[in-house]
């Protein structure tokens, strides 16, 4: 599996954290989120898959929580892993990130999660805006 970002630090324990993320295209625009937590990050909508949860339902839940949008999934594009510290959970994680392609269908509300702001950006600008190199690499396919 391809790794993006920094290599794991020797002697550091990383908890495996599977997640699902989506490229939501609407014409020449893509929906990304700005997460303002301990660090500011621009990312594809999505997040962690809870124990007992399947990727597609987790992705629908996460996208709605972060953006207020409902969506339709078209297909799975691939996956990557990255090693990072997650300050919101006070945890070092090996994130296994599965990336999907989809389309937004309807915005029902503002984001439910505090600190998340949905942003529509031109698809050609998205790879340079996205904070994590794995998201940017997948977005490059559609720029």
N, C-alpha and C positions, 0 to 999 in steps of 0.2 A: 504494500500500500504506500502511495506517495506521501512523503512528509513535507509540510511547508513550515516556514518560520524557523525558529531556533531549535537546535537539537536538544534532547533532554539533558538536564544537568546530572552529572555523575553523583550517585548517592541519594538523589531526591526521589521520593516515592510519588508516583502519579496515579491518581484514581482514574480509571477508564470512564469516559463520559460520552456515550453516543448521542448524536444530535442530528436533526434534519433541518435543512435550510432550502430556500427557494429563490429562484430568479423569476420575478413576476413582471412580465412584459406587457405593456399597453402601447402599441405602436412603437415609437422611437424612445419611449420612456421606460424606466425600470423603477420599481418601488424598493427603496432601501430604508433602513432605520438608523437613526442617530440615538445611541444609548449614552446618556450622561450618568455615569456612576463615578467610581473613584477615578476612572480614566474615561476620556471621551472617545467613543468608537463609532465608526460608520460600518454597518454590516448588512448582509442579506438577512431578511426576516427569517425567523426560525429559532430553534433552541433545543434544549435537552429533551431526550425521550425518557419519560419516567418509567420506573420498573413496572412491568406488565403492560406497558403501552406499546402499540405498533407505530412505526415511523409516520405513516400517512395521517392518522388521527392526531399524533403529537404535533405534526407540522401545521395542520389546520388550527389546532388550539393555540400554538405559539404565534402564528401569524395574526390571528384575531386579537390575542392579548397585546401584541406589540404595535399593531397598526390599526385595528378596528375593521379590517377588510376580511371578507370571505373570498375564497379563491377556488379555482379548478386546477388540479394537477394534470399535467400532460405526460411527463415521463421523468424517470430518474436519469440524471446525467453522469453521475460518478461519485467518488468520495476521495477524501484525503484525511490525514491526521495531523494534529499539531499539539505541541506541548506548551502549556501556558499556566499562569497563575490566575485563578478566578477569584478576585477580591470579594465579590458579592457572596461567595460561599466559603471564603477563607480556605481555599483548597488548590492544590496543584493538580492539574488534570491533563490526561492524554485524551484530547477531544477527537472522536471519530465522527467526521462531518460528512453526511450524505447530502448531495446537492440535487435538487429537482428543478424542473422547468414547469412553470404554470402561468395562469392568467388570473388577474384580479377580476372578481365578478361584481361585488357590491360592498361599499363601505357602510357599515351599520352603526359605527360609533367612533369616538375618539379612542386612542389606545387605552387599554385597561391597566397596563403596567406603567407605574411611575417612571419617569426618566427616559421614556421612549418617544421619539418623534418620527412619524413616517415622512419620507421625502421622495418626491418624484424627481429623478434626474435623467438627463439624456443618457441613453445606453452607452454612447461612446465616451462619456465622462466618468461613468461608474467605476471602471477598473482603477482609475487614479484616485478616486474618492474613498473607495473601500479600504478599511484599515488593515484587514488581514489578507495576506498574500494568497491564501487558498481561495477565498471568495473572489478576489481580483482575477486570479487565473481562470476560473470558470466563467467569469463575466466577460473576459477577453474574447471568448468564443462568439459572443453576441454583439460585440462593439462594432 
